[in-house]
């Protein structure tokens, strides 16, 4: 398990440096720009509404090193492990990866939620007026928006399936 944790953290660092393009974290609001209590309450309400998205981001970040490592381990198993031992070792490694994600996910979600006010919250305070924040809350709480937002995976799956089906004949030969 210790080796897996080290490999996962290395994988996470590689994934973060290779694929993560994040915006710089905003500095704290200058003392001269005092934020009203009403605006702070609206920002807190927006962050509360966005909590599932924050949780999803944290879960994705927690799972990323395990997914990366799973791919690498699959190749190593095929190349370096005797066929009769592969399945058992793969099950053991999968259990370790699952445990890593189960243990890391809640910690990442908790930390993300604690960081949200000082990162996302600051951006909302700086870039939105109180009236815009009120409108944002109304929009985010709208049943129509929730229905639309809930269909995000369906939209991606529908487009992705069709895109792969139509481009596969021209892409596969290039890949090979």
C-alpha positions as CSV (number, residue, x, y, z in Angstrom):
1,X,0.0,0.0,0.0
2,X,2.9,2.4,0.8
3,X,4.4,1.9,-2.7
4,X,1.0,2.5,-4.2
5,X,0.5,5.7,-2.2
6,X,3.9,7.0,-3.4
7,X,3.2,6.0,-7.0
8,X,-0.2,7.7,-6.8
9,X,1.2,10.9,-5.4
10,X,3.8,11.0,-8.1
11,X,1.0,10.2,-10.7
12,X,-1.1,13.0,-9.2
13,X,1.8,15.5,-9.4
14,X,2.5,14.5,-13.0
15,X,-1.2,14.7,-13.9
16,X,-1.4,18.1,-12.2
17,X,1.6,19.5,-14.0
18,X,0.8,18.0,-17.4
19,X,-2.9,18.6,-17.7
20,X,-4.1,21.1,-15.1
21,X,-4.3,24.6,-16.4
22,X,-5.6,26.5,-13.4
23,X,-6.2,30.1,-13.0
24,X,-4.1,31.8,-10.4
25,X,-5.6,31.9,-7.0
26,X,-6.8,35.4,-6.3
27,X,-5.2,37.4,-3.6
28,X,-7.4,38.4,-0.6
29,X,-9.7,41.3,-1.2
30,X,-7.8,44.5,-0.5
31,X,-8.7,46.2,2.7
32,X,-10.0,49.3,0.8
33,X,-12.6,47.2,-1.0
34,X,-14.8,46.2,1.9
35,X,-17.5,43.7,1.1
36,X,-20.9,44.3,2.6
37,X,-22.4,41.6,4.8
38,X,-25.3,41.2,2.3
39,X,-22.9,40.5,-0.5
40,X,-21.0,38.0,1.7
41,X,-24.3,36.2,2.5
42,X,-25.1,36.1,-1.2
43,X,-21.6,34.7,-2.0
44,X,-22.1,32.1,0.7
45,X,-25.5,31.1,-0.8
46,X,-23.9,30.7,-4.3
47,X,-21.1,28.6,-2.9
48,X,-23.6,26.5,-1.0
49,X,-25.6,25.9,-4.2
50,X,-22.3,25.1,-6.0
51,X,-21.3,22.6,-3.4
52,X,-22.1,19.5,-5.5
53,X,-19.8,20.8,-8.3
54,X,-17.1,21.6,-5.8
55,X,-17.4,18.0,-4.4
56,X,-17.2,16.6,-8.0
57,X,-14.1,18.6,-8.7
58,X,-12.5,17.3,-5.5
59,X,-13.5,13.8,-6.2
60,X,-12.1,14.0,-9.7
61,X,-8.8,15.3,-8.4
62,X,-8.7,12.6,-5.8
63,X,-9.3,9.9,-8.4
64,X,-7.0,11.2,-11.1
65,X,-3.8,9.7,-9.8
66,X,-5.5,6.4,-9.3
67,X,-6.8,6.4,-12.8
68,X,-3.4,7.3,-14.2
69,X,-1.7,4.7,-12.1
70,X,-4.3,2.1,-13.1
71,X,-3.4,2.6,-16.8
72,X,0.3,2.4,-16.1
73,X,-0.1,-0.7,-13.9
74,X,-2.2,-2.4,-16.6
75,X,0.7,-2.1,-19.0
76,X,3.3,-3.3,-16.4
77,X,1.2,-6.3,-15.5
78,X,1.0,-7.3,-19.2
79,X,4.7,-6.9,-19.7
80,X,6.3,-8.1,-16.5
81,X,3.9,-10.4,-14.6
82,X,3.4,-14.0,-15.4
83,X,-0.1,-14.7,-16.9
84,X,-1.2,-17.0,-14.0
85,X,-0.5,-14.2,-11.4
86,X,-1.9,-11.2,-13.4
87,X,-5.6,-11.5,-12.4
88,X,-4.9,-11.9,-8.6
89,X,-2.4,-9.1,-8.6
90,X,-4.7,-6.9,-10.6
91,X,-7.5,-7.5,-8.1
92,X,-5.2,-6.6,-5.2
93,X,-4.0,-3.4,-6.9
94,X,-7.5,-2.5,-7.8
95,X,-8.5,-2.8,-4.2
96,X,-5.6,-0.6,-3.1
97,X,-6.5,2.0,-5.7
98,X,-10.1,1.9,-4.6
99,X,-9.1,2.3,-1.0
100,X,-6.8,5.2,-1.9
101,X,-9.7,7.0,-3.6
102,X,-12.1,6.2,-0.8
103,X,-9.7,7.6,1.8
104,X,-8.5,10.6,-0.3
105,X,-11.9,11.7,-1.6
106,X,-13.5,12.9,1.6
107,X,-10.3,14.7,2.6
108,X,-10.2,16.5,-0.7
109,X,-13.9,17.4,-0.6
110,X,-13.5,18.8,2.9
111,X,-10.5,20.8,2.0
112,X,-12.1,22.1,-1.2
113,X,-15.1,23.3,0.7
114,X,-12.9,25.1,3.2
115,X,-10.9,26.7,0.4
116,X,-13.9,27.7,-1.7
117,X,-14.7,31.0,0.2
118,X,-11.1,32.2,-0.1
119,X,-10.8,31.3,-3.8
120,X,-14.1,31.2,-5.6
121,X,-15.8,33.4,-3.0
122,X,-13.2,36.2,-3.6
123,X,-13.8,36.0,-7.3
124,X,-17.6,36.3,-6.8
125,X,-17.1,39.2,-4.5
126,X,-14.7,41.0,-6.9
127,X,-16.5,40.4,-10.1
128,X,-20.2,40.4,-9.3
129,X,-22.4,43.1,-7.8
130,X,-25.0,42.3,-5.2
131,X,-27.8,42.5,-7.8
132,X,-25.9,40.1,-10.1
133,X,-25.4,37.7,-7.2
134,X,-29.1,37.8,-6.4
135,X,-29.9,37.0,-10.0
136,X,-27.3,34.2,-10.0
137,X,-28.9,32.6,-7.0
138,X,-32.3,32.8,-8.6
139,X,-30.9,31.2,-11.8
140,X,-29.0,28.5,-10.0
141,X,-32.1,27.6,-7.9
142,X,-34.3,27.6,-11.0
143,X,-35.9,24.1,-11.7
144,X,-35.2,24.7,-15.4
145,X,-31.5,25.4,-14.8
146,X,-31.3,22.3,-12.6
147,X,-32.9,20.2,-15.3
148,X,-30.6,21.6,-17.9
149,X,-27.5,21.2,-15.7
150,X,-28.6,17.6,-14.9
151,X,-28.5,16.8,-18.5
152,X,-24.8,17.7,-19.0
153,X,-23.6,14.1,-19.0
154,X,-26.4,13.1,-21.4
155,X,-25.4,15.9,-23.8
156,X,-21.8,14.9,-23.7
157,X,-22.5,11.2,-24.1
158,X,-24.9,11.8,-27.0
159,X,-22.4,14.0,-28.9
160,X,-19.4,11.9,-27.9
161,X,-20.9,8.6,-29.0
162,X,-22.0,10.1,-32.4
163,X,-18.6,11.8,-32.8
164,X,-16.6,8.6,-32.1
165,X,-18.9,6.5,-34.4
166,X,-18.5,9.0,-37.3
167,X,-14.8,9.6,-36.9
168,X,-13.6,6.1,-36.0
169,X,-13.1,5.0,-39.7
170,X,-10.7,7.9,-40.3
171,X,-9.0,8.1,-36.9
172,X,-8.3,4.4,-36.3
173,X,-6.0,3.9,-39.3
174,X,-4.0,7.0,-38.2
175,X,-3.8,5.7,-34.6
176,X,-2.4,2.3,-35.8
